[in-house]
Amino acid sequence: MPTPGSLEDSEVLALNALTFLVKSPVEMERFFAISGIGPDDLSNVAGEAAFLGGVIDFLLGDDALLMRFCDSHSVDPRAVYRAQRQLAAQSRIPD
């Protein structure tokens, strides 16, 4: 079991968010339009911290969507913000 707030937790949360989006064609189309990622690209980028951070950023950009995700997965919205910080730190390019 990952440590709460760990990178692994953040990745799992982001993958759950991606699964949540995939179940909504309207939201998935909006995600594709905003991110520039296409359906054929998902399998290539789904495990990357930068992509997963983008999924979290997409959720955080829409309060209603964020709350629907949190309600459907019994997730505290603060955990989504923690995941965003964790994934952002992981995806930074070292100096």
Backbone torsions as a table, in degrees:
resi	resn	phi	psi	omega
1	MET	NA	127.6	-179.8
2	PRO	-68.1	155.6	175.6
3	THR	-70.6	133.4	178.3
4	PRO	-52.7	130.8	-179.4
5	GLY	85.0	4.6	-179.9
6	SER	-75.8	167.3	176.3
7	LEU	-59.7	-41.5	179.5
8	GLU	-60.6	-43.2	176.1
9	ASP	-59.1	-43.0	-178.7
10	SER	-64.7	-40.3	178.3
11	GLU	-65.5	-43.1	179.0
12	VAL	-62.9	-44.3	178.7
13	LEU	-60.2	-43.9	-179.8
14	ALA	-66.2	-38.7	176.9
15	LEU	-66.9	-36.3	173.8
16	ASN	-63.6	-38.7	177.9
17	ALA	-65.4	-40.2	177.9
18	LEU	-63.5	-43.2	177.2
19	THR	-60.9	-41.0	176.7
20	PHE	-59.3	-44.5	179.9
21	LEU	-66.5	-40.5	-178.7
22	VAL	-59.8	-30.9	-179.5
23	LYS	-73.7	-9.7	178.9
24	SER	-119.7	99.0	-178.3
25	PRO	-54.7	-36.6	-179.5
26	VAL	-64.9	-47.9	-179.8
27	GLU	-67.4	-37.2	-179.8
28	MET	-66.3	-41.6	176.4
29	GLU	-61.2	-41.1	178.2
30	ARG	-64.6	-41.4	177.4
31	PHE	-61.2	-46.5	178.6
32	PHE	-58.8	-43.8	-178.0
33	ALA	-64.3	-41.2	-177.7
34	ILE	-75.7	-40.9	-174.1
35	SER	-82.6	-23.8	-175.8
36	GLY	80.1	2.7	177.2
37	ILE	-88.2	142.3	176.5
38	GLY	-107.9	167.2	-179.3
39	PRO	-55.9	-35.0	-178.9
40	ASP	-71.5	-17.0	-178.2
41	ASP	-87.7	-17.4	-171.5
42	LEU	-55.8	-47.3	-176.7
43	SER	-64.9	-25.3	-179.8
44	ASN	-79.7	-27.0	-173.2
45	VAL	-115.4	-7.3	-171.6
46	ALA	-58.7	-26.3	-179.5
47	GLY	-94.6	-0.6	-177.3
48	GLU	-83.2	135.2	-178.6
49	ALA	-58.1	-39.7	-178.6
50	ALA	-64.7	-42.0	178.3
51	PHE	-65.9	-46.3	-179.8
52	LEU	-61.7	-36.8	174.4
53	GLY	-62.9	-36.4	176.9
54	GLY	-64.8	-36.0	176.3
55	VAL	-63.0	-45.6	178.5
56	ILE	-63.9	-43.0	178.1
57	ASP	-58.7	-39.9	178.7
58	PHE	-61.1	-45.5	177.1
59	LEU	-60.8	-44.9	-176.3
60	LEU	-69.1	-16.4	178.9
61	GLY	-81.5	-3.0	-177.8
62	ASP	-141.9	101.4	-174.9
63	ASP	-57.3	-40.4	-179.2
64	ALA	-65.5	-42.0	178.3
65	LEU	-64.7	-44.5	177.9
66	LEU	-56.6	-46.9	-177.9
67	MET	-67.9	-36.4	176.4
68	ARG	-62.9	-43.6	177.9
69	PHE	-61.7	-50.4	-177.3
70	CYS	-60.9	-42.7	179.2
71	ASP	-64.5	-42.1	-176.1
72	SER	-73.1	-21.3	-178.6
73	HIS	-114.5	7.8	-178.7
74	SER	51.0	48.8	-179.0
75	VAL	-112.4	134.7	173.8
76	ASP	-72.0	129.7	179.4
77	PRO	-53.8	-28.8	177.9
78	ARG	-62.6	-29.7	177.5
79	ALA	-66.7	-32.3	178.2
80	VAL	-68.4	-41.0	177.1
81	TYR	-65.3	-39.6	177.1
82	ARG	-63.2	-41.1	179.0
83	ALA	-63.0	-39.1	178.8
84	GLN	-59.8	-47.0	179.8
85	ARG	-63.1	-43.7	-178.7
86	GLN	-62.6	-46.4	-178.6
87	LEU	-69.6	-35.9	177.4
88	ALA	-63.8	-42.3	179.2
89	ALA	-64.8	-37.3	-178.9
90	GLN	-70.6	-31.6	-174.1
91	SER	-92.1	-0.3	177.4
92	ARG	-66.7	141.9	176.5
93	ILE	-84.6	127.8	180.0
94	PRO	-64.0	149.9	178.1
95	ASP	-67.3	NA	NA
